[in-house]
Amino acid sequence: MNRVVPILFFAATVAFSQTASALSKTKSIRCEGDYKYHLQGVCRDDDGNLYWSFTTDLVKTDPTGKLIRKIPVVNHHGDLCFANGKIYVAVNLGRFNDPEGNADSWVYVYDAKTLKELATHPVQEVFHGAGGMDSRDGKFFVVGGLPDGVEENYVYEYDAKFKFAKKHVVKSGWTRLGIQTAVWHDEAWWFGCYGSPKILVKTDADFKFLGRYEFDCSLGIVGLAPGKFYVAEGPVVEKRHLGVLRIAQPDEKRGLVLWVE
């Protein structure tokens, strides 16, 4: 009996290894704890630590989902990204998705090690409310709301100091509340959207439309390794919200599909 316990412990350790190859074999990763509001996005740092935005709580876990730190944040913190040792979060303080543009869009910046707030940057060009973001080549790209009936989405480009550079148009067709999550991975942009069903939009580097698929990554999408992603789910238990990550991989016809061992 004494020999069985070390073997089981070793197997569990391997299953939750920080390497991408081992992580690809993990069925799911659950964020420790439960939260008042639902998950808005997830990102990952260079060490594999995970950062979860639960609207009014910013949470850091290790690669297995074990809690390291959490802080209360202003409503509403959206999708987020990691760059330069910092966490950048798309934040809307006004009316999200308002056709008249009564949003109040910002990017909040936190130290990735401590979650200490470092800066806030206005991104008021995000007309219908900032909801998600990612970085690429030292630049930041912010996405957000979209009123009913508008047949294209928008991506707002900023330089490293958050000086506005350009508004990109994505010929995606209408998606409910615009784009919620964004990631640059495998030489493409992947955008998670609400809807019934939930929608995934894919573009090239210049935001040329490549595909629209029925796949849910509206609560979070993270590039993990070539050909592999994390996609988030948000189960609700007794009116409290959880965060779960599952592995997905590209599929030519369906955009992404969940990893099956």
C-alpha positions as CSV (number, residue, x, y, z in Angstrom):
1,M,0.0,0.0,0.0
2,N,2.9,2.4,0.8
3,R,4.2,1.9,-2.8
4,V,0.9,2.9,-4.4
5,V,0.7,6.4,-3.0
6,P,4.0,7.7,-4.4
7,I,3.0,6.2,-7.8
8,L,-0.3,7.9,-7.8
9,F,1.3,11.2,-6.7
10,F,3.8,11.0,-9.5
11,A,1.1,10.4,-12.0
12,A,-0.9,13.4,-10.8
13,T,2.2,15.6,-10.9
14,V,2.9,14.6,-14.5
15,A,-0.7,15.2,-15.5
16,F,-0.4,18.8,-14.3
17,S,3.2,19.5,-15.6
18,Q,3.9,23.0,-16.8
19,T,5.1,21.9,-20.2
20,A,2.8,22.4,-23.1
21,S,3.0,18.7,-24.1
22,A,1.9,17.5,-20.7
23,L,-0.8,20.2,-20.5
24,S,-2.2,19.0,-23.8
25,K,-3.1,15.7,-22.1
26,T,-5.0,17.4,-19.3
27,K,-8.8,17.2,-19.8
28,S,-9.5,20.4,-17.9
29,I,-8.1,22.9,-15.5
30,R,-10.4,24.5,-12.9
31,C,-9.7,27.9,-11.3
32,E,-9.8,27.5,-7.5
33,G,-12.7,29.4,-5.9
34,D,-16.1,30.6,-7.0
35,Y,-17.1,34.2,-7.9
36,K,-20.1,36.5,-7.9
37,Y,-19.9,37.3,-11.6
38,H,-19.1,35.2,-14.7
39,L,-15.7,34.8,-16.3
40,Q,-14.8,37.4,-18.9
41,G,-11.4,36.1,-20.1
42,V,-8.2,34.2,-19.4
43,C,-4.5,34.7,-20.2
44,R,-1.3,33.0,-19.5
45,D,2.2,34.2,-18.7
46,D,5.6,32.9,-19.8
47,D,5.8,30.5,-16.8
48,G,2.4,29.0,-17.4
49,N,0.6,30.9,-14.6
50,L,-3.0,31.7,-15.5
51,Y,-4.9,35.0,-15.0
52,W,-8.7,34.9,-14.8
53,S,-11.0,38.0,-15.1
54,F,-14.3,37.4,-13.2
55,T,-15.8,40.9,-13.9
56,T,-15.1,42.3,-10.4
57,D,-12.3,39.9,-9.3
58,L,-8.9,39.5,-10.9
59,V,-7.4,36.1,-10.1
60,K,-3.9,34.6,-10.5
61,T,-3.4,30.8,-10.4
62,D,-0.6,28.4,-11.1
63,P,-0.8,26.2,-14.2
64,T,-3.0,23.7,-12.4
65,G,-5.6,26.3,-11.3
66,K,-4.4,26.6,-7.7
67,L,-5.0,30.1,-6.3
68,I,-1.9,32.3,-5.9
69,R,-3.6,35.7,-5.5
70,K,-6.9,37.5,-6.1
71,I,-7.9,41.2,-5.9
72,P,-11.2,43.0,-6.2
73,V,-11.4,45.2,-9.3
74,V,-13.9,47.8,-10.7
75,N,-16.9,46.6,-12.6
76,H,-16.6,45.7,-15.4
77,H,-13.2,44.1,-16.1
78,G,-13.3,42.1,-19.4
79,D,-10.9,40.0,-21.3
80,L,-7.1,40.4,-20.7
81,C,-3.7,39.7,-22.0
82,F,-0.1,39.2,-20.7
83,A,2.9,41.3,-22.1
84,N,6.1,42.7,-20.7
85,G,5.6,41.2,-17.3
86,K,2.2,42.9,-17.0
87,I,-1.5,42.0,-17.2
88,Y,-3.6,44.3,-19.4
89,V,-7.4,44.3,-19.0
90,A,-10.1,45.8,-21.2
91,V,-12.4,47.7,-18.9
92,N,-15.7,49.5,-19.6
93,L,-17.0,51.9,-16.9
94,G,-20.0,53.2,-19.0
95,R,-22.9,51.8,-20.9
96,F,-21.8,48.8,-22.8
97,N,-23.2,48.3,-26.3
98,D,-25.0,51.6,-26.4
99,P,-25.7,52.7,-29.9
100,E,-25.0,56.3,-29.0
101,G,-21.5,55.5,-27.7
102,N,-22.0,56.2,-24.0
103,A,-19.3,53.8,-23.1
104,D,-16.2,54.7,-21.0
105,S,-13.4,52.5,-22.3
106,W,-10.1,51.9,-20.5
107,V,-7.2,49.5,-20.3
108,Y,-6.1,48.7,-16.7
109,V,-2.5,47.5,-16.2
110,Y,-1.3,45.2,-13.3
111,D,2.0,43.8,-12.3
112,A,1.8,40.1,-13.2
113,K,3.7,38.9,-10.1
114,T,1.7,40.9,-7.5
115,L,-1.4,42.0,-9.3
116,K,-0.6,45.5,-8.1
117,E,-2.3,48.1,-10.2
118,L,0.3,50.1,-12.2
119,A,-1.6,52.3,-14.7
120,T,-4.8,53.1,-16.5
121,H,-5.0,54.1,-20.1
122,P,-8.1,55.7,-21.8
123,V,-9.1,54.0,-25.0
124,Q,-12.2,56.0,-25.7
125,E,-12.1,55.3,-29.4
126,V,-13.7,51.9,-28.5
127,F,-17.1,53.4,-29.2
128,H,-19.4,50.7,-27.8
129,G,-17.3,49.7,-24.8
130,A,-14.0,47.9,-24.4
131,G,-14.6,44.2,-23.7
132,G,-11.5,42.2,-24.8
133,M,-7.9,42.6,-26.0
134,D,-4.6,41.0,-26.9
135,S,-1.1,42.2,-27.9
136,R,1.0,41.5,-31.0
137,D,4.5,42.8,-32.0
138,G,4.5,45.4,-29.2
139,K,1.0,46.8,-30.1
140,F,-2.3,46.3,-28.4
141,F,-5.6,45.5,-30.0
142,V,-8.9,46.2,-28.2
143,V,-12.4,44.8,-29.1
144,G,-15.8,45.5,-27.7
145,G,-19.5,45.9,-28.1
146,L,-21.7,46.0,-31.2
147,P,-25.3,47.3,-31.4
148,D,-28.0,45.1,-33.0
149,G,-28.0,45.1,-36.7
150,V,-24.4,46.2,-37.4
151,E,-23.0,43.7,-39.9
152,E,-19.3,44.1,-39.0
153,N,-17.1,44.1,-36.0
154,Y,-14.2,46.5,-35.1
155,V,-10.7,46.1,-33.7
156,Y,-9.0,49.2,-32.3
157,E,-5.2,49.3,-32.6
158,Y,-2.9,51.1,-30.1
159,D,0.9,51.5,-29.8
160,A,2.9,50.4,-26.8
161,K,1.9,53.7,-25.0
162,F,-1.7,53.3,-25.9
163,K,-1.7,56.0,-28.5
164,F,-4.5,55.3,-30.9
165,A,-3.3,54.1,-34.3
166,K,-6.2,52.6,-36.4
167,K,-9.7,51.2,-36.4
168,H,-9.9,47.9,-38.3
169,V,-13.1,46.5,-39.8
170,V,-13.8,42.8,-39.6
171,K,-16.4,41.6,-42.1
172,S,-17.9,39.1,-39.7
173,G,-21.5,39.8,-39.9
174,W,-23.4,40.8,-36.7
175,T,-22.4,39.0,-33.5
176,R,-24.3,39.5,-30.2
177,L,-22.6,42.3,-28.1
178,G,-19.7,42.4,-30.5
179,I,-16.5,40.5,-29.7
180,Q,-15.9,39.3,-26.1
181,T,-12.4,37.6,-26.3
182,A,-9.4,37.8,-28.6
183,V,-6.1,36.1,-29.1
184,W,-3.4,36.1,-31.7
185,H,-2.1,32.6,-32.2
186,D,-1.0,30.3,-35.0
187,E,-0.6,33.3,-37.3
188,A,-4.3,34.2,-37.0
189,W,-6.7,36.2,-34.9
190,W,-9.4,34.3,-33.1
191,F,-12.4,36.1,-31.6
192,G,-15.0,34.7,-29.3
193,C,-18.5,36.1,-29.5
194,Y,-21.8,35.6,-27.7
195,G,-24.9,34.4,-29.5
196,S,-27.2,31.4,-29.9
197,P,-25.2,29.6,-30.8
198,K,-21.9,31.2,-29.6
199,I,-19.7,32.2,-32.5
200,L,-15.9,32.1,-33.3
201,V,-14.6,34.5,-35.9
202,K,-11.1,34.0,-37.5
203,T,-9.1,36.5,-39.4
204,D,-5.6,36.9,-40.8
205,A,-3.0,39.3,-39.4
206,D,-4.6,42.2,-41.3
207,F,-8.1,41.3,-40.0
208,K,-9.2,39.9,-43.3
209,F,-12.2,37.6,-42.6
210,L,-11.2,33.9,-42.8
211,G,-14.2,32.2,-41.2
212,R,-17.2,32.2,-38.9
213,Y,-17.9,29.0,-36.9
214,E,-20.3,27.7,-34.2
215,F,-17.9,27.3,-31.4
216,D,-17.9,28.8,-27.9
217,C,-14.8,30.6,-26.7
218,S,-16.7,33.7,-25.6
219,L,-15.5,33.4,-22.0
220,G,-11.8,33.0,-22.8
221,I,-9.3,31.8,-25.4
222,V,-5.6,31.3,-24.9
223,G,-2.8,30.2,-27.2
224,L,-1.1,27.3,-25.6
225,A,1.2,25.7,-28.2
226,P,1.3,25.3,-31.9
227,G,-2.1,23.8,-32.9
228,K,-3.4,24.0,-29.3
229,F,-5.5,26.4,-27.3
230,Y,-7.2,26.8,-24.0
231,V,-10.9,27.7,-24.2
232,A,-12.9,28.7,-21.1
233,E,-16.1,27.5,-19.7
234,G,-18.1,29.1,-16.9
235,P,-20.3,26.6,-14.9
236,V,-22.6,28.1,-12.3
237,V,-23.1,26.3,-9.0
238,E,-25.5,27.7,-6.4
239,K,-25.5,31.1,-8.2
240,R,-21.7,31.3,-8.0
241,H,-19.5,31.3,-11.1
242,L,-16.6,29.0,-11.8
243,G,-13.8,29.0,-14.4
244,V,-12.7,25.9,-16.3
245,L,-10.2,25.6,-19.2
246,R,-10.3,22.8,-21.8
247,I,-7.9,22.1,-24.6
248,A,-9.0,22.8,-28.2
249,Q,-7.3,22.4,-31.5
250,P,-7.9,23.9,-35.0
251,D,-10.3,22.2,-37.4
252,E,-10.6,23.2,-41.0
253,K,-14.4,22.9,-41.1
254,R,-15.4,23.8,-37.5
255,G,-12.7,26.4,-36.6
256,L,-11.8,24.8,-33.3
257,V,-12.8,21.5,-31.7
258,L,-12.3,20.3,-28.2
259,W,-9.4,18.1,-27.6
260,V,-10.3,14.4,-27.3
261,E,-7.7,12.0,-25.9
